[in-house]
């Protein structure tokens, strides 16, 4: 059985950022609350970009922040 971390890394490396963030948003160990929030927000921006636009946030910027955390803390 493969670990969730391995699955998330594999998805990210294959270009499936949405799946990687979906898996990583449940991670608790090794991430601060702020890091986890960025990953969750990035995933939510991929799923519901219009909602975040209504809130005055840039989905692209939020996704990049989440990807940065993923690359620094998980990869």
N, C-alpha and C positions, 0 to 999 in steps of 0.2 A: 504494500500500500504506500502510495506516495504522499508526502506531506503537502499541506496547503501552500507553504512557502515555495516549494518546488513547482507546483502547478502555476502559481502566480508568476514566478520568474519565467517559466516556459511560455506562458501566454504573452507576457510583455515582450520577450525577445522575438516572438513570432509576429509581433505587430498587433496583437489583440489587446490593446490598452484597456478597453472597456471590461473585458473579462478579468484581466489582471487586477484592476482597481476593485472590481466586484468581490474578488477573493480577498484582497488585502484590507478591505474596509472592516473586516471582522478581526483583524490582528490586534492583539493587546500588548504582547510582549515585545519590547524593543522599540516601541513608538511612544512618544509623549502624546498627551491629549491633543496638543496643537497639530502634531504631525498626522495623527489619525483623523482629526477634523478636516485637514486639507485633502486627505485621500478620499474621505467620504464625500466632501463637497465636489471634488473633481468627478467622481463617479456620478453624482446627482446632476452635475452640469452636462455630462454626456447623455444622460437619460432625459432630463427635463430642461434643456437650454432656455426655452422661452420663459419659464418660471423665474430663472435667475436673472434674465434680462429685465423682467418686470420689477425685480428687487433692486435693480440698478447695478448689478454685478456683471462683469464680462465673463461669460462661460469659458472663452478661450484662455483667459488669464488664470482662472481658477483651475482649469484642467492642467495647465502648465505647472502650476504650483504643486498640484498633487503628483504629477509625473516626476517632478524634481525630488520630492520626498521619497517616492518609490525608488528612484534611482540611487539616492544617497543612503537610504536606510535598509532597503530590502535587497536590491541587487548587490 
